[in-house]
Amino acid sequence: RADVTLFMIDCTQPFTHQDRAIAKLIDEKARGIIILLNKWDLVPDQHNNFKQIIDNLYKNITILDFAPVITISAKDSIRTFKVMDKVLELLEIQNVKIATGPLNRALKTYYEERHPAAAGRGYVKMNFIIQVSRKPCKFIIFTNRPNEIEDSYKKYLIRRIREDFHLEGLPIRIEFRKK
Protein backbone atom coordinates (compact mmCIF):
# COMPACT_ATOMS: atom_id res chain seq x y z
CA ARG A 1 0.00 0.00 0.00
CA ALA A 2 3.03 2.28 0.07
CA ASP A 3 3.47 5.02 -2.53
CA VAL A 4 7.26 4.72 -2.40
CA THR A 5 9.23 1.59 -1.56
CA LEU A 6 12.68 1.65 0.01
CA PHE A 7 14.54 -1.52 -1.01
CA MET A 8 17.52 -1.92 1.33
CA ILE A 9 20.27 -4.27 0.22
CA ASP A 10 23.48 -5.21 2.03
CA CYS A 11 26.11 -4.11 -0.49
CA THR A 12 28.83 -6.21 1.16
CA GLN A 13 27.05 -9.44 0.19
CA PRO A 14 26.35 -10.94 -3.24
CA PHE A 15 22.83 -10.41 -4.56
CA THR A 16 20.60 -13.33 -3.73
CA HIS A 17 17.57 -15.10 -5.14
CA GLN A 18 15.59 -13.49 -2.31
CA ASP A 19 16.71 -10.00 -3.43
CA ARG A 20 15.43 -10.76 -6.94
CA ALA A 21 12.14 -12.14 -5.55
CA ILE A 22 11.58 -8.98 -3.49
CA ALA A 23 12.42 -6.84 -6.53
CA LYS A 24 9.80 -8.75 -8.54
CA LEU A 25 7.16 -8.08 -5.85
CA ILE A 26 8.04 -4.38 -5.83
CA ASP A 27 7.74 -4.23 -9.62
CA GLU A 28 4.37 -6.02 -9.59
CA LYS A 29 2.95 -3.42 -7.18
CA ALA A 30 4.19 -0.65 -9.51
CA ARG A 31 5.18 1.87 -6.88
CA GLY A 32 8.01 4.35 -6.75
CA ILE A 33 11.26 2.70 -5.72
CA ILE A 34 14.54 3.78 -4.19
CA ILE A 35 17.32 1.25 -3.72
CA LEU A 36 19.38 1.74 -0.57
CA LEU A 37 22.79 0.09 -0.57
CA ASN A 38 23.46 -0.32 3.13
CA LYS A 39 26.81 -0.89 4.89
CA TRP A 40 28.54 1.45 2.46
CA ASP A 41 31.03 2.27 5.23
CA LEU A 42 32.40 -1.28 4.89
CA VAL A 43 33.12 -1.03 1.15
CA PRO A 44 36.84 -0.61 0.44
CA ASP A 45 37.84 2.16 -1.98
CA GLN A 46 34.26 3.40 -2.25
CA HIS A 47 34.90 5.94 -4.99
CA ASN A 48 36.45 3.42 -7.39
CA ASN A 49 34.08 0.56 -6.54
CA PHE A 50 30.82 2.53 -6.86
CA LYS A 51 30.33 2.01 -10.61
CA GLN A 52 31.18 -1.69 -10.40
CA ILE A 53 28.70 -2.25 -7.55
CA ILE A 54 25.93 -0.33 -9.36
CA ASP A 55 26.56 -2.21 -12.63
CA ASN A 56 26.46 -5.50 -10.72
CA LEU A 57 23.22 -4.45 -9.02
CA TYR A 58 21.43 -3.60 -12.27
CA LYS A 59 22.82 -6.74 -13.94
CA ASN A 60 21.44 -8.96 -11.15
CA ILE A 61 18.18 -7.08 -10.56
CA THR A 62 17.36 -5.92 -14.09
CA ILE A 63 13.68 -5.44 -13.32
CA LEU A 64 14.54 -2.35 -11.22
CA ASP A 65 17.16 -0.83 -13.52
CA PHE A 66 15.26 2.48 -13.47
CA ALA A 67 15.48 2.92 -9.69
CA PRO A 68 17.73 5.57 -8.16
CA VAL A 69 20.36 4.26 -5.77
CA ILE A 70 21.53 5.84 -2.52
CA THR A 71 24.53 4.43 -0.69
CA ILE A 72 24.04 4.62 3.06
CA SER A 73 25.33 3.36 6.37
CA ALA A 74 22.47 2.91 8.80
CA LYS A 75 24.92 2.29 11.64
CA ASP A 76 26.89 5.51 11.08
CA SER A 77 23.96 7.56 9.66
CA ILE A 78 25.86 8.23 6.45
CA ARG A 79 23.61 9.81 3.78
CA THR A 80 20.45 8.68 5.57
CA PHE A 81 19.17 12.27 5.41
CA LYS A 82 19.13 11.98 1.58
CA VAL A 83 16.57 9.17 1.73
CA MET A 84 13.64 11.35 2.82
CA ASP A 85 14.55 14.04 0.27
CA LYS A 86 14.41 11.41 -2.48
CA VAL A 87 11.12 9.99 -1.13
CA LEU A 88 9.53 13.44 -1.23
CA GLU A 89 10.86 13.98 -4.75
CA LEU A 90 9.33 10.68 -5.91
CA LEU A 91 6.00 11.51 -4.29
CA GLU A 92 5.95 14.76 -6.21
CA ILE A 93 6.84 13.05 -9.50
CA GLN A 94 4.11 10.43 -8.98
CA ASN A 95 1.42 13.06 -8.88
CA VAL A 96 2.38 14.73 -12.16
CA LYS A 97 -0.13 14.40 -14.98
CA ILE A 98 1.62 14.68 -18.34
CA ALA A 99 -0.39 16.59 -20.91
CA THR A 100 -1.39 14.73 -24.07
CA GLY A 101 0.21 17.29 -26.41
CA PRO A 102 3.80 16.88 -25.17
CA LEU A 103 3.31 13.11 -24.95
CA ASN A 104 2.20 12.90 -28.57
CA ARG A 105 5.06 15.11 -29.77
CA ALA A 106 7.47 12.87 -27.87
CA LEU A 107 5.89 9.71 -29.33
CA LYS A 108 6.30 11.14 -32.84
CA THR A 109 10.00 11.79 -32.12
CA TYR A 110 10.53 8.27 -30.75
CA TYR A 111 8.79 6.78 -33.77
CA GLU A 112 10.91 8.83 -36.20
CA GLU A 113 14.12 7.85 -34.40
CA ARG A 114 13.28 4.16 -34.24
CA HIS A 115 10.40 2.41 -35.98
CA PRO A 116 8.94 -0.69 -34.36
CA ALA A 117 9.68 -3.91 -36.20
CA ALA A 118 6.68 -5.19 -38.12
CA ALA A 119 5.87 -8.87 -38.22
CA GLY A 120 4.49 -9.96 -41.56
CA ARG A 121 3.22 -7.47 -44.13
CA GLY A 122 2.66 -3.80 -43.59
CA TYR A 123 3.96 -1.47 -40.93
CA VAL A 124 3.16 -0.44 -37.38
CA LYS A 125 1.84 3.09 -37.05
CA MET A 126 1.72 4.89 -33.72
CA ASN A 127 -1.41 7.08 -33.71
CA PHE A 128 -1.40 8.71 -30.27
CA ILE A 129 -0.65 8.26 -26.58
CA ILE A 130 -2.49 9.19 -23.38
CA GLN A 131 -1.66 8.88 -19.70
CA VAL A 132 -4.48 6.98 -18.00
CA SER A 133 -3.20 6.76 -14.43
CA ARG A 134 -0.53 8.11 -12.10
CA LYS A 135 -0.22 5.33 -9.52
CA PRO A 136 0.91 3.29 -11.32
CA CYS A 137 2.14 5.54 -14.10
CA LYS A 138 0.33 4.02 -17.09
CA PHE A 139 0.06 5.04 -20.73
CA ILE A 140 -2.03 3.72 -23.58
CA ILE A 141 -0.71 3.96 -27.11
CA PHE A 142 -3.19 3.57 -29.93
CA THR A 143 -1.78 1.83 -32.97
CA ASN A 144 -2.89 -0.09 -36.03
CA ARG A 145 -1.19 -3.35 -34.95
CA PRO A 146 -1.08 -3.54 -31.15
CA ASN A 147 -0.33 -7.27 -30.95
CA GLU A 148 2.76 -7.03 -33.15
CA ILE A 149 4.85 -4.65 -31.06
CA GLU A 150 7.84 -6.39 -29.58
CA ASP A 151 8.93 -6.11 -25.95
CA SER A 152 12.21 -4.49 -26.98
CA TYR A 153 10.31 -1.59 -28.56
CA LYS A 154 8.09 -1.30 -25.51
CA LYS A 155 11.20 -1.09 -23.29
CA TYR A 156 12.63 1.55 -25.62
CA LEU A 157 9.47 3.66 -25.27
CA ILE A 158 9.45 3.28 -21.48
CA ARG A 159 13.10 4.30 -21.25
CA ARG A 160 12.58 7.36 -23.45
CA ILE A 161 9.41 8.48 -21.62
CA ARG A 162 11.20 8.09 -18.28
CA GLU A 163 14.15 10.17 -19.50
CA ASP A 164 12.21 12.90 -21.30
CA PHE A 165 9.56 13.44 -18.61
CA HIS A 166 11.91 12.96 -15.61
CA LEU A 167 10.19 9.91 -14.14
CA GLU A 168 13.25 8.31 -12.56
CA GLY A 169 12.27 5.84 -9.86
CA LEU A 170 8.76 5.25 -11.20
CA PRO A 171 7.71 2.04 -12.86
CA ILE A 172 5.97 2.79 -16.14
CA ARG A 173 3.35 0.61 -17.77
CA ILE A 174 2.44 0.85 -21.44
CA GLU A 175 -0.52 -0.82 -23.09
CA PHE A 176 -1.09 -0.93 -26.83
CA ARG A 177 -4.61 -0.77 -28.23
CA LYS A 178 -6.10 -0.80 -31.68
CA LYS A 179 -7.26 2.58 -32.89
MARFI-12935 format. One record per residue (C-alpha): x, y, z. Coordinates in steps of 0.05 Angstrom, whole numbers, plus 5000, padded with zeros to 4 digits. Layout:
<rec><c1>X</c1><c2>Y</c2><c3>Z</c3></rec>
...
END
This chain:
<rec><c1>5000</c1><c2>5000</c2><c3>5000</c3></rec>
<rec><c1>5061</c1><c2>5046</c2><c3>5001</c3></rec>
<rec><c1>5069</c1><c2>5100</c2><c3>4949</c3></rec>
<rec><c1>5145</c1><c2>5094</c2><c3>4952</c3></rec>
<rec><c1>5185</c1><c2>5032</c2><c3>4969</c3></rec>
<rec><c1>5254</c1><c2>5033</c2><c3>5000</c3></rec>
<rec><c1>5291</c1><c2>4970</c2><c3>4980</c3></rec>
<rec><c1>5350</c1><c2>4962</c2><c3>5027</c3></rec>
<rec><c1>5405</c1><c2>4915</c2><c3>5004</c3></rec>
<rec><c1>5470</c1><c2>4896</c2><c3>5041</c3></rec>
<rec><c1>5522</c1><c2>4918</c2><c3>4990</c3></rec>
<rec><c1>5577</c1><c2>4876</c2><c3>5023</c3></rec>
<rec><c1>5541</c1><c2>4811</c2><c3>5004</c3></rec>
<rec><c1>5527</c1><c2>4781</c2><c3>4935</c3></rec>
<rec><c1>5457</c1><c2>4792</c2><c3>4909</c3></rec>
<rec><c1>5412</c1><c2>4733</c2><c3>4925</c3></rec>
<rec><c1>5351</c1><c2>4698</c2><c3>4897</c3></rec>
<rec><c1>5312</c1><c2>4730</c2><c3>4954</c3></rec>
<rec><c1>5334</c1><c2>4800</c2><c3>4931</c3></rec>
<rec><c1>5309</c1><c2>4785</c2><c3>4861</c3></rec>
<rec><c1>5243</c1><c2>4757</c2><c3>4889</c3></rec>
<rec><c1>5232</c1><c2>4820</c2><c3>4930</c3></rec>
<rec><c1>5248</c1><c2>4863</c2><c3>4869</c3></rec>
<rec><c1>5196</c1><c2>4825</c2><c3>4829</c3></rec>
<rec><c1>5143</c1><c2>4838</c2><c3>4883</c3></rec>
<rec><c1>5161</c1><c2>4912</c2><c3>4883</c3></rec>
<rec><c1>5155</c1><c2>4915</c2><c3>4808</c3></rec>
<rec><c1>5087</c1><c2>4880</c2><c3>4808</c3></rec>
<rec><c1>5059</c1><c2>4932</c2><c3>4856</c3></rec>
<rec><c1>5084</c1><c2>4987</c2><c3>4810</c3></rec>
<rec><c1>5104</c1><c2>5037</c2><c3>4862</c3></rec>
<rec><c1>5160</c1><c2>5087</c2><c3>4865</c3></rec>
<rec><c1>5225</c1><c2>5054</c2><c3>4886</c3></rec>
<rec><c1>5291</c1><c2>5076</c2><c3>4916</c3></rec>
<rec><c1>5346</c1><c2>5025</c2><c3>4926</c3></rec>
<rec><c1>5388</c1><c2>5035</c2><c3>4989</c3></rec>
<rec><c1>5456</c1><c2>5002</c2><c3>4989</c3></rec>
<rec><c1>5469</c1><c2>4994</c2><c3>5063</c3></rec>
<rec><c1>5536</c1><c2>4982</c2><c3>5098</c3></rec>
<rec><c1>5571</c1><c2>5029</c2><c3>5049</c3></rec>
<rec><c1>5621</c1><c2>5045</c2><c3>5105</c3></rec>
<rec><c1>5648</c1><c2>4974</c2><c3>5098</c3></rec>
<rec><c1>5662</c1><c2>4979</c2><c3>5023</c3></rec>
<rec><c1>5737</c1><c2>4988</c2><c3>5009</c3></rec>
<rec><c1>5757</c1><c2>5043</c2><c3>4960</c3></rec>
<rec><c1>5685</c1><c2>5068</c2><c3>4955</c3></rec>
<rec><c1>5698</c1><c2>5119</c2><c3>4900</c3></rec>
<rec><c1>5729</c1><c2>5068</c2><c3>4852</c3></rec>
<rec><c1>5682</c1><c2>5011</c2><c3>4869</c3></rec>
<rec><c1>5616</c1><c2>5051</c2><c3>4863</c3></rec>
<rec><c1>5607</c1><c2>5040</c2><c3>4788</c3></rec>
<rec><c1>5624</c1><c2>4966</c2><c3>4792</c3></rec>
<rec><c1>5574</c1><c2>4955</c2><c3>4849</c3></rec>
<rec><c1>5519</c1><c2>4993</c2><c3>4813</c3></rec>
<rec><c1>5531</c1><c2>4956</c2><c3>4747</c3></rec>
<rec><c1>5529</c1><c2>4890</c2><c3>4786</c3></rec>
<rec><c1>5464</c1><c2>4911</c2><c3>4820</c3></rec>
<rec><c1>5429</c1><c2>4928</c2><c3>4755</c3></rec>
<rec><c1>5456</c1><c2>4865</c2><c3>4721</c3></rec>
<rec><c1>5429</c1><c2>4821</c2><c3>4777</c3></rec>
<rec><c1>5364</c1><c2>4858</c2><c3>4789</c3></rec>
<rec><c1>5347</c1><c2>4882</c2><c3>4718</c3></rec>
<rec><c1>5274</c1><c2>4891</c2><c3>4734</c3></rec>
<rec><c1>5291</c1><c2>4953</c2><c3>4776</c3></rec>
<rec><c1>5343</c1><c2>4983</c2><c3>4730</c3></rec>
<rec><c1>5305</c1><c2>5050</c2><c3>4731</c3></rec>
<rec><c1>5310</c1><c2>5058</c2><c3>4806</c3></rec>
<rec><c1>5355</c1><c2>5111</c2><c3>4837</c3></rec>
<rec><c1>5407</c1><c2>5085</c2><c3>4885</c3></rec>
<rec><c1>5431</c1><c2>5117</c2><c3>4950</c3></rec>
<rec><c1>5491</c1><c2>5089</c2><c3>4986</c3></rec>
<rec><c1>5481</c1><c2>5092</c2><c3>5061</c3></rec>
<rec><c1>5507</c1><c2>5067</c2><c3>5127</c3></rec>
<rec><c1>5449</c1><c2>5058</c2><c3>5176</c3></rec>
<rec><c1>5498</c1><c2>5046</c2><c3>5233</c3></rec>
<rec><c1>5538</c1><c2>5110</c2><c3>5222</c3></rec>
<rec><c1>5479</c1><c2>5151</c2><c3>5193</c3></rec>
<rec><c1>5517</c1><c2>5165</c2><c3>5129</c3></rec>
<rec><c1>5472</c1><c2>5196</c2><c3>5076</c3></rec>
<rec><c1>5409</c1><c2>5174</c2><c3>5111</c3></rec>
<rec><c1>5383</c1><c2>5245</c2><c3>5108</c3></rec>
<rec><c1>5383</c1><c2>5240</c2><c3>5032</c3></rec>
<rec><c1>5331</c1><c2>5183</c2><c3>5035</c3></rec>
<rec><c1>5273</c1><c2>5227</c2><c3>5056</c3></rec>
<rec><c1>5291</c1><c2>5281</c2><c3>5005</c3></rec>
<rec><c1>5288</c1><c2>5228</c2><c3>4950</c3></rec>
<rec><c1>5222</c1><c2>5200</c2><c3>4977</c3></rec>
<rec><c1>5191</c1><c2>5269</c2><c3>4975</c3></rec>
<rec><c1>5217</c1><c2>5280</c2><c3>4905</c3></rec>
<rec><c1>5187</c1><c2>5214</c2><c3>4882</c3></rec>
<rec><c1>5120</c1><c2>5230</c2><c3>4914</c3></rec>
<rec><c1>5119</c1><c2>5295</c2><c3>4876</c3></rec>
<rec><c1>5137</c1><c2>5261</c2><c3>4810</c3></rec>
<rec><c1>5082</c1><c2>5209</c2><c3>4820</c3></rec>
<rec><c1>5028</c1><c2>5261</c2><c3>4822</c3></rec>
<rec><c1>5048</c1><c2>5295</c2><c3>4757</c3></rec>
<rec><c1>4997</c1><c2>5288</c2><c3>4700</c3></rec>
<rec><c1>5032</c1><c2>5294</c2><c3>4633</c3></rec>
<rec><c1>4992</c1><c2>5332</c2><c3>4582</c3></rec>
<rec><c1>4972</c1><c2>5295</c2><c3>4519</c3></rec>
<rec><c1>5004</c1><c2>5346</c2><c3>4472</c3></rec>
<rec><c1>5076</c1><c2>5338</c2><c3>4497</c3></rec>
<rec><c1>5066</c1><c2>5262</c2><c3>4501</c3></rec>
<rec><c1>5044</c1><c2>5258</c2><c3>4429</c3></rec>
<rec><c1>5101</c1><c2>5302</c2><c3>4405</c3></rec>
<rec><c1>5149</c1><c2>5257</c2><c3>4443</c3></rec>
<rec><c1>5118</c1><c2>5194</c2><c3>4413</c3></rec>
<rec><c1>5126</c1><c2>5223</c2><c3>4343</c3></rec>
<rec><c1>5200</c1><c2>5236</c2><c3>4358</c3></rec>
<rec><c1>5211</c1><c2>5165</c2><c3>4385</c3></rec>
<rec><c1>5176</c1><c2>5136</c2><c3>4325</c3></rec>
<rec><c1>5218</c1><c2>5177</c2><c3>4276</c3></rec>
<rec><c1>5282</c1><c2>5157</c2><c3>4312</c3></rec>
<rec><c1>5266</c1><c2>5083</c2><c3>4315</c3></rec>
<rec><c1>5208</c1><c2>5048</c2><c3>4280</c3></rec>
<rec><c1>5179</c1><c2>4986</c2><c3>4313</c3></rec>
<rec><c1>5194</c1><c2>4922</c2><c3>4276</c3></rec>
<rec><c1>5134</c1><c2>4896</c2><c3>4238</c3></rec>
<rec><c1>5117</c1><c2>4823</c2><c3>4236</c3></rec>
<rec><c1>5090</c1><c2>4801</c2><c3>4169</c3></rec>
<rec><c1>5064</c1><c2>4851</c2><c3>4117</c3></rec>
<rec><c1>5053</c1><c2>4924</c2><c3>4128</c3></rec>
<rec><c1>5079</c1><c2>4971</c2><c3>4181</c3></rec>
<rec><c1>5063</c1><c2>4991</c2><c3>4252</c3></rec>
<rec><c1>5037</c1><c2>5062</c2><c3>4259</c3></rec>
<rec><c1>5034</c1><c2>5098</c2><c3>4326</c3></rec>
<rec><c1>4972</c1><c2>5142</c2><c3>4326</c3></rec>
<rec><c1>4972</c1><c2>5174</c2><c3>4395</c3></rec>
<rec><c1>4987</c1><c2>5165</c2><c3>4468</c3></rec>
<rec><c1>4950</c1><c2>5184</c2><c3>4532</c3></rec>
<rec><c1>4967</c1><c2>5178</c2><c3>4606</c3></rec>
<rec><c1>4910</c1><c2>5140</c2><c3>4640</c3></rec>
<rec><c1>4936</c1><c2>5135</c2><c3>4711</c3></rec>
<rec><c1>4989</c1><c2>5162</c2><c3>4758</c3></rec>
<rec><c1>4996</c1><c2>5107</c2><c3>4810</c3></rec>
<rec><c1>5018</c1><c2>5066</c2><c3>4774</c3></rec>
<rec><c1>5043</c1><c2>5111</c2><c3>4718</c3></rec>
<rec><c1>5007</c1><c2>5080</c2><c3>4658</c3></rec>
<rec><c1>5001</c1><c2>5101</c2><c3>4585</c3></rec>
<rec><c1>4959</c1><c2>5074</c2><c3>4528</c3></rec>
<rec><c1>4986</c1><c2>5079</c2><c3>4458</c3></rec>
<rec><c1>4936</c1><c2>5071</c2><c3>4401</c3></rec>
<rec><c1>4964</c1><c2>5037</c2><c3>4341</c3></rec>
<rec><c1>4942</c1><c2>4998</c2><c3>4279</c3></rec>
<rec><c1>4976</c1><c2>4933</c2><c3>4301</c3></rec>
<rec><c1>4978</c1><c2>4929</c2><c3>4377</c3></rec>
<rec><c1>4993</c1><c2>4855</c2><c3>4381</c3></rec>
<rec><c1>5055</c1><c2>4859</c2><c3>4337</c3></rec>
<rec><c1>5097</c1><c2>4907</c2><c3>4379</c3></rec>
<rec><c1>5157</c1><c2>4872</c2><c3>4408</c3></rec>
<rec><c1>5179</c1><c2>4878</c2><c3>4481</c3></rec>
<rec><c1>5244</c1><c2>4910</c2><c3>4460</c3></rec>
<rec><c1>5206</c1><c2>4968</c2><c3>4429</c3></rec>
<rec><c1>5162</c1><c2>4974</c2><c3>4490</c3></rec>
<rec><c1>5224</c1><c2>4978</c2><c3>4534</c3></rec>
<rec><c1>5253</c1><c2>5031</c2><c3>4488</c3></rec>
<rec><c1>5189</c1><c2>5073</c2><c3>4495</c3></rec>
<rec><c1>5189</c1><c2>5066</c2><c3>4570</c3></rec>
<rec><c1>5262</c1><c2>5086</c2><c3>4575</c3></rec>
<rec><c1>5252</c1><c2>5147</c2><c3>4531</c3></rec>
<rec><c1>5188</c1><c2>5170</c2><c3>4568</c3></rec>
<rec><c1>5224</c1><c2>5162</c2><c3>4634</c3></rec>
<rec><c1>5283</c1><c2>5203</c2><c3>4610</c3></rec>
<rec><c1>5244</c1><c2>5258</c2><c3>4574</c3></rec>
<rec><c1>5191</c1><c2>5269</c2><c3>4628</c3></rec>
<rec><c1>5238</c1><c2>5259</c2><c3>4688</c3></rec>
<rec><c1>5204</c1><c2>5198</c2><c3>4717</c3></rec>
<rec><c1>5265</c1><c2>5166</c2><c3>4749</c3></rec>
<rec><c1>5245</c1><c2>5117</c2><c3>4803</c3></rec>
<rec><c1>5175</c1><c2>5105</c2><c3>4776</c3></rec>
<rec><c1>5154</c1><c2>5041</c2><c3>4743</c3></rec>
<rec><c1>5119</c1><c2>5056</c2><c3>4677</c3></rec>
<rec><c1>5067</c1><c2>5012</c2><c3>4645</c3></rec>
<rec><c1>5049</c1><c2>5017</c2><c3>4571</c3></rec>
<rec><c1>4990</c1><c2>4984</c2><c3>4538</c3></rec>
<rec><c1>4978</c1><c2>4981</c2><c3>4463</c3></rec>
<rec><c1>4908</c1><c2>4985</c2><c3>4435</c3></rec>
<rec><c1>4878</c1><c2>4984</c2><c3>4366</c3></rec>
<rec><c1>4855</c1><c2>5052</c2><c3>4342</c3></rec>
END
